Amino acid sequence: MTTASAERLLVNFFYAPPVGHAVEALHYCLGHHLADPKREVSVALNAATAVELAGFCRFVRDAYVVEHPLLESCLDSAARQAGIPRRWDWVVDDFRRAQDVQRAMFPGLRDYYQTSDQLLTATRGRTYVGSHLPGYVPHPQLRFELPESAQAATARRLASSAGGSGGGRIALMPAGSGERSLYPSVSSWLAILDALADAFPGIQIALIGKRRRDTRTTTSLAPGELAELLAHRSRPLDCFDIGLAEQLAVTEACDLFLAPHTGFGLAALAVGTPWLALSGGRWFEYFFNRVPFRSIIPDCERYPCFTQLTPAAVVDEGDDGPRTPSMSRARVGDDLERIVAAARELLDGSLTYEQSLRDYFADLLAAHGGDASAIWSIDGVHLNYLPRVLG
């Protein structure tokens, strides 16, 4: 219940739909909450993202859902923001609103924040997420509190699975919501499943994803491709198209989450599950949550990647279709031993978070030819692990 003395802060975070951006927003909510636990922190999110994640964070007072275009201009932006209260002590915006490349790429983003500037009043100040002005604790550990019903349903689901459980559990997301070329082919995944099944007899694997088409992001995996993965000799458990809370509960119950770069990887870290990232594609991993992880970065000279906002080049893989080089069959084959070795470290719990960071940033720096200025991360976690950038 709101009290007269409670300071009110809005994390104004309208951005692209992928799940990871909702996780980012909630991470910033936590940092601003920890700076003043008596403060009431609320968040505004794109209706097309995973807004229900806010319900797993007891430090979030209210979540305001905004149905607003991103890729196109919006003539009725004010009406679409009508549900957001107008007066706050602090408004902290997503920093992307100030980036010219983002405003040019997403006209709806530009319109949202221009209108928001007119609608919202911040009596103490308006700035960006993570700013020290309203108070912020950087690099906190975000942890979702999942519904007990989802956890109970997951326990029943895992217990009824035909797959083994003696070798640990892996949640595997074969593809995210980007272009198909940004993720490994089915033949590559089958090779990975073979390697895991051989290395860890009795391993239980749960396949995570979303085929259902709606206003939110979906997995770029065809039904026939999923059927091929489910037919693997490891007898994976089909967790596609169950609710988000239950998919997160399945991930929480697993010993690691295996996937290419995907927003769901951020959510996996927020339920305390280590992420084994088959790194590559357009984006490197930039969110760190005090949970051990491994990012298998490819040989970037042979398999170019990390183009970020620039579309990635692709190679023709014949029957498997076009793939960005870092997700090709050749790259996956080259890194199979590294994938298994990283899985072993995460399954047996021998890898510390600190070692994860040290190894990752050393590899990422090498992938960028020693150019530390090309690397970034939420809350600047990378700055303690790279040479100081002069200038």
N, C-alpha and C positions, 0 to 999 in steps of 0.2 A: 504493500500500500504506500502510495506517495505521501511523504511528509513535507511540511513547509520548508524544512531545513535541508532536505536532500538535494544535492546538486544533480542536474540532469545533463547527460552527454549522449549525443547521437553519433554513432559510427555510420556515416552516410556512404554506402558502399555499393552503388549501382554499377555493375560491370557485366562481363560475359557470363553465360550460363554454367560452364563446367563446375562440378562439385568443389574443386579445389579453391575456387574464388570465394565460395561461401565459407570454407574453412579459414582462408586468409582473414576474412572479415571478423570471424569469431575469435581468432587469435588476437587481433587488435582490440576487440572488445575486452578480452581477458587482461591484456596489458594495461589498458586504461582503468579497468576495475581494480586491479591490484594496487595501482598508485593511490587509490582512495576507495577502500571497500564500502564506504557509506554512500558512495555515488551511485546513482541509478543510470545504468548504461543500456541503451537500446540500439537497434541496428535497422537500417533500411537496405533491402536486398531486391535484386531482380527476381520477379516472380518465376522466371524460367530456371532458376538455380535451386539448389537443395535447401530451401528455406526452413524445412523441418529440423535441420541440424541445430538451429537456435534453441529449439525445445530441449536439446540435450545439454544445455549450458545454463545452469541455475543462476549464473551471474548476469545473464541477459534479461533485462526487465521486459521489453517488448520487441517483437520483430515486425517491421512494417514491410509488407509485400507490395512491390510496385510492378504493375503490368505496363511495360514501356518498351518500345522497340529499341534495339541497339544498332542494327545495321542500317536503318533508314531514319530519316528526319522525322520528328514528331511535332505535329501542329497543335496537339492538345496536351502538351506535357504537364501543364498546371493541373488539369483535371485528373490526370493519371497519378499525380502526387498528392491528391486531396486527402488521403488517409494518414499522411504524416503530420503530426502536430507541428505548429508553426514556431513555437517559442522554446528555446533551449538555453542552458547556460553555455554549453560548448557544442559546436558542430565540427566533427573531424571527417574530412572527405578522403576518399581514395585518391592517392597521389597521381594516379593515371590521368585524372581529369586535367592536369596541367601539362601533359605531354602532347606536343603538337601531332606526333605520329598517331597517337590514339584518337585524338579528336578528328583527324582527317579520315582515319579508317572506320570510325564508328560515329556517324552523324547523330545517332540517337543518344550516345554518351554526351556529346557536346550539348545537345538540347536539354538533356536532363539536368546537367549541372548549371547551365545558364539560368534555367527556370528555378532550380533549387536556390540559387543565389538570391533571387527575388522573393521567394516564398518564405525562407527560413530566417529567423532572427536568432542570433547567438549573443546573449547579453555579456558573456565574459570573453568570448573570442571564437573565431573560426580559423581552423588550420587543417593540417593533414594527419592521417592516422600515424601513430607512433611519435607524434610531437611531444617534446618535454613540457610544452607550455601548459596543457591541462594536467600533466603528470602521466607518466607511462613507465611501466616496468618491461624492459625488452627481454626477448628470448624466454618467455614463460613456457611452462608445459601445459598445453591445452589437452584436456581429457573429457571426452564425451561421456555422459552418464546415460546409458541406453535403457530403454524400458525393460522391466523385468519380463514382460510378456514376450518380447523379442528374444531375450536370452534363453527363456524356457523353450520357446519354439525351436531355437537353434540346437539346444541340447537334445531334443527329440529327433531333429533332422540328422544330426551327426551320429546319434546312436543307431539310427535305422539304416545308415549308409552301408552299401555292399562293399565299399572299399576298406582297406586295412586301416589300422590306427597305431600299430606298434612302432612305426618309424617316425611319428610326429604328424603334424598337420600343416598343409600349405593352402592358403587361399590364392587362387590364380585368376587374374583378369587378363584375358588374351588380347583385348583391344579396348581402347577408349572411344571417345566420340569424334576424334579427328578423322582426317582422310585415311582410307584403308592403307595407303602406302606408308603411313607412319608407324605401323605395327607389324610384327612378324606374321608370316603366312602360317597356315595350318600345318604344312609340312615342317616348318621350323619349330612350331610348338610341339609337334609329335616327337621330334628329335630331343627337345628339352624334357618332355615327359619320360621318354625312354631313359635318358641319362639320370633323372631323378629316381625313377623306379629301380634302376640298377644300383644306384648308390645308397638308397634308403629303403630297403625291403619293408613292406608294410606301410609305407607312407600313405596318408589319406589326403587327397587333393579335392578341393572344392572350387568349382568354376564359377566366377562371379561376373555379372554383366547385365545388360538390359537390351532386349530386342524390341520391346514394345515401343511403338512410335507415338509420341505425344509432343507437347510443347517443350519438353526438356531434352537434354542430351541423351543419345542412345549409343550402344556399342556397334561399331562398324564391322560386325561379324554376321555372315549369312547363316540361316538355320541349318543348312547342310554342313557348314563348317563346324558349327557347334556339335552336331551329331557325330562328326568324325572324332572330335576331341573326347566326347563322352564315351565313345567306343574303345578308347585306349585301354590297354591291359591293366592299368592301374585303377580302373573303374572309378573315374572321378564322379563326385557328387554334383548334380545339376542345381546350382543356386542362382541361375538366371531368372530375372523377372519376379523374384520375391521382393517384398518391400525393402526400402533403403535401410530402415532400422534393423531388419533381420539380416540383410547382407552385411551390415556393419557388425552385428552380433556374431555372424559366422566368422568374419575376419578377426574379431576380438578373440574368438575361441581357437584360432590357429596360431602356429608358432612363427609364421612369417607370411608376408604378402608379396607375391611375385607378379610383376607387371612392368611393361614399358612405362615411360613417363605418362602419368595420368593424374587428373585431379583427385581421383579416388585414393591415390597413394597418400595424399595429405590426410584424408579422412582415416585411412588405416593407421597412420601414426597417431592420430587423435584418439584411437581406441587402444593404444599401447602396443600395437603389433609392428615388429620390424619390417621395413620395406626393402626387398631385394629388387632393385630397379634395373631392368635391361635398358640401360641409359642410351640415349641417342635421339634421333628425330630432330625436332626443331628446338626443344627446350631442355636445358640441363636442370637438375634438381636444385631447388632454391629455398625449400622450407624444411626446417630442422626443429624437432620437438622433444629433444632429450630422450629419444628412443634409438637404440642401435639400428644401423642400416648399412646396406651396401649398394653402391651404384656401379654397375659394370660398364665403364666407359670404353667405347671401341677404340681401335687404332684409327684416329681421325684423319690420318693421311690416306689410308686405304678406304675408309668409310666416313666421308665427310658428314658433319652433323652440326647441330646447335646454331642454325640459321636464325632462330627466334622469329621475329615478325616477317622475315623474308621466306617465301615458300621454299621447301626443300626440293633438291633435285631427286629424280627417281631413276631406277634401273629396271629394265624389263626382265621379269623372272618367269616368262613363259606362262605355263598354266596357272602359276600363283599370282600373276598380274604384276603391275608395277610396285616397286618398293623403294623407299629411300635407302641408300646404301647401308646405313647403320642398322637397318632392320632386314637385310637380305639374308638368304640362306647361308651364303659364304661367311658373313659376319657372325651369325649365330653359331655356325660350326666352329669357327675360330675360338669362340669364347665359351664353349660348352664346359670345359674344365673349370674355368673361372666361376661360372654360374653355380656349378655343383660345390666348389670349394666355399663360396660365399654362403650358400644354403647351409652347409655343414656348420659354419661358424655361428649362424643365426639360430639354427635348430638346437645346437648344444649350449648356447648362451655364453660362448667364450669371448665374443666380441663386445667391447665396451663402446659407449657412445663417443667418448673422447677419441678413441682410436678410429672410429668411423669417420669423424670429422677430419682428422689429420690425413688419413689415407685418401679420402675423397677430394679434398681441396688440392692435395699434391697432384692427383691424377687429372683434376679439372684444369689446373694451371698448365700442366704439360699438354693437355688437349688444345689449349689456346696459345700454344707456342711460347709460354712464359709471360704472356700479357695479362697481368693481374687486373688491369683496368677493365677487361672484358667480362669480369666475373661480378655477380651481385647476388644478394640473398636477402630474405626478409629479416629485418632487424640487424643487418650487417654482420651476421654470424661469421661470415668468411674473413672478416678483417683481421681476426686474431690468428689466422692460419696461412696468410699470404704475405709476400714481401710488401712493404709499404709502398703505395703508389705516390710518386712525387709529382708535383705540378700544382 
